Amino acid sequence: MDEPTILPQQWAADVIVKVHTLRAEAEKAPAGEPGSTAADLIAIAEREARRRRQGLRRWWRGTSVTLAYQSLHAAEACLVPVMSRERLAARMPSVVRRALTAVEVLDPQRAAIEQLAQRTDVGTAGFRAAAQEAMRIGFEATDLMHVRVRNFRNMLLLSALLIMVLMAGLVALIAFQPEVLPLCFRPDANGSLVCPSGARHPTGGDIPIIAGLGLLGGSLAAAFSIRKLKGTSTPYDVPVAVALLKPPLGALTAVTGMLLLGGDFVPGLSELDNQPQILAYALLFGYAQQLVSRLIDDQAHSVLSRLPAKESGTQQQSAATTTVITRTDDDPPRTGRSLSSRTGRSTSRRTVNRIRPAKTDRPG
């Protein structure tokens, strides 16, 4: 028995599961163009998911992830002409939901996509062609959204790396020439200087102390922001990239804030009396980067919220309460929709399922 392959990431495991599902469907298809094409695409997806070493360039560009998922999407679309009626009908709700998120309200294709769930000619060539086109529209939109997520993650990581390099160069330069960028304060006009290192004159250890406390404050902000992070099904760790940006940004804001205090930019706060006050302000300025990175947190949440989720339909249903109303002979006739009406079929059952918004408890 062959030993199981250890997959490097969660997305690879998801791809392998999907590969086995589509391969089983492809094997049931008759010999011909759709089945063979789907089999080739499935093999490409499996190869990329089992690739042990991605390499920095492939990881940065998301080559394996993009190729694996796009191959799976293309294979699934290729199997529509040979898919059974039952399987095709079961796939329609998710296909329609995904496609509707990709088209505008005034797009002429939207009406045709909405009618797919009500059509009764499941299995005909025309229906299969329309379903295949809707599936491709939804998959293309999903792939494009994932590309945007990857670009956003790369931008965050590149920004964090650039700030780290610039701060490291600045710290190294000022450490050798501390008089160029003094971070000391003079509480009294005739008094001595108070510096971050505790000396009475600028030293090479002043800016490393301020930048280090800024890193600590940024890391503290990143630790507090973890409680607000939500898991994501994307293979690109956007929340992790946002957290990695906070420490170097904290070092930058700490040095910048201390320079502003030393330059009398904030009246009343430019005369720090002792070394502990200087260190406390450096830590505070490092944590204050959250005022800037909070905008980045909101943008990351906005980018991730645009991704279509598999459980979106379940979440929408869980937000409502299903009430079963049983008609009696004395009740007036009522009309409603049962579970079968979602596919466009009417029902004459005496038990009618009505979906109504869930009631929320009011205070007081």
LINRATA-V804992 format. One record per run of one state. SS is the DSSP state (alpha for helix, beta for strand, coil for the rest). FROM is the first residue (numbers start at 0). LEN is the number of residues. If there is no record, write none. Layout:
ss=[SS:SS]
from=[FROM:FROM]
len=[LEN:LEN]
This chain:
ss=[coil:alpha:coil:alpha:coil:alpha:coil:alpha:coil:alpha:coil:alpha:coil:alpha:coil:alpha:coil:alpha:coil:beta:coil:beta:coil:alpha:coil:alpha:coil:alpha:coil:alpha:coil:alpha:coil:beta:coil:alpha:coil:beta:coil]
from=[0:9:28:32:49:55:61:62:78:79:82:84:100:107:117:124:176:177:181:184:185:193:194:205:228:237:262:274:287:289:305:311:318:319:326:338:343:350:357]
len=[9:19:4:17:6:6:1:16:1:3:2:16:7:10:7:52:1:4:3:1:8:1:11:23:9:25:12:13:2:16:6:7:1:7:12:5:7:7:7]
